[in-house]
Amino acid sequence: MKWPSRNERVRAMRQRLETQGWPRLQMSLLVALAGAAGFLGNWGLLHAGFGKMALRYPLAVLVAWGAFLALLWVWLKARESEDVADAGDALDLLPESGGAPARAGNAASDAGTGDLFDGLAAADEFALPLIAIVFVVTLLLAALWIVTGAPTLFAELLVDSALSASLYHRMRHGDANHWLETAWRRTRTPFAVTALMLALLGFAVQTLHPGAHTLGQAMAAAHARND
């Protein structure tokens, strides 16, 4: 009997999760908890003296990512007795498929960036609400990115946990991954994009209002200036 490949196991487990469970709903809860950890991290960093939003926001995203990976571990342990065992038993019945930058350019970019923020400062009353909207949209899109791919991520985590726990000797060496490697590979892009976007937004806010340490403070200062 030939053992199925990892990809076949993942496809079968994904179908099972989508049929018998609510993977996107479960992932929504994990993302919400990770987001709360990120907000708490941002609050803690602010009170620890990290006033620069361009630095603090990416660090808060890193806190959220760490919390998210920890939550994935908790989820995996909670499902281990049921789904990981089934990944080793039921999926073995599947047949195996056959086959195998310049300095001048930087100066121009800096000049363009300066012109952009000068324009934002001239329209301060519109710039900050726009930044706030982009801030919220960035977080929502990152969450949607992860939630949408929840069935595949959960399926890979369960299969990789089963393989590393009891089935590794049945698979070809290149087919087995540690669950943490899978989680890192699947989630690094949305978290990295979010960190970059929030760093840029934080830099924009503090360019408009150098004394502000939060978006709320900047908006209050802009409101007071307009009054």
Secondary structure, 3 states (H helix, E strand, C coil): CCCCCHHHHHHHHHHHHHHHCCHHHHHHHHHHHHHHHHHHHHHHHHHCCCCCHHHHHHHHHHHHHHHHHHHHHHHHHHHHHHHHHHHHHHHHHCCCCCCCCCHHHHHHHHHHHHHHHHHHHHCHHHHHHHHHHHHHHHHHHHHHHHHHCHHHHHHHHHHHHHHHHHHHHHCCHHHCCCHHHHHHHHHHHHHHHHHHHHHHHHHHHHHHCCCCCCHHHHHHHHHHHHC
